[in-house]
Amino acid sequence: MKTRHLTENIVDNTIRMEQDHEVQMARAQLYRAAKHAVELHDMLRNFSDTQNLEAWVQAKITMAAEQLESVKNHLEYEVLSGEI
């Protein structure tokens, strides 16, 4: 009985640590993404409004913005619905 309880606690703690690590990793990745976004924003200040960006550059910026917005909307919904 004690062994089973101890094993369950170890499993619960391991799962909790993995989840904590995932959140920490996500926060680090988001920090890095935000830092790059600010740097890119500043770099684009040196471009005139009449200059064109390559299509693949525009597509990647759009895709990154859409994906971040999608995750944000999902997490907002989970928070508001009480799932988190």
N, C-alpha and C positions, 0 to 999 in steps of 0.2 A: 504494500500500500504506500509506504513512504517513498519507495523507489519510483513508483508510477507518478506520484505527486511531484517529486523532484524532476523527473523527466519532462513532465508537462510544463513546469516552471522554466526549465532550460529552453524548451522549444518556444514558449511564449516570449521569453527574453530575447532569443535569437531573432524571431520574427520582428519584434519591436526594434531591435538594433538595425536590422536590414531596412526597415521602413524609415528609420531616422536617417540612415545613411543615404537613402534615395532622395529624401527631402534635401539633405545637405548638398548632395550632388546637383540636384535641380537648381538650388539657389546659386551655386557656383556657376553653373552654365548660364543661368539667366543674368547674373552679374556680368559675365564675359560678353554675352550677347548685347546687353545694354551699353557696355563700354564701347564695343565695336560700332553700335548704332550711333552713339554720340560722335565718335570719331569720324564715321562716314558722313554724318550730317554736317559736321564742321568742314570736311573736305569738299563737300558739294557747294559750300558757300563760295568757293573759289571758281566755280563754274558759272558761266552766264546762263540766263534763262533760255537763251536760244541754242545752247549746246545740246547735243543729243548724247544720251548714254546708250551703250550697246544693249541690244534687246535682251541678251542673257542676264545682264546686270539688273535691268529693270525687273525681269521675271523673278530673279532670286530675291530681290528686296520685297517684291509683292508677296511672294510665297512665304517668306520669313514672317512678314507682318501678319498675314492671314493665319498662319499656324499658331503664332503666339496669341493672337486674338481668340482663336478657337479654344485653346487650352484655358485661357483666362475666363471665357464665357462658361466653359464646362465647370471649372472650379467654383465660380460664383454661384452657379446653379446648385451645386452640391452643398455649398455653405448655406445658401438660403433655404434649401429644402431640408436641412438638418442632417444630411448624410455625412458631413464632416464636422 
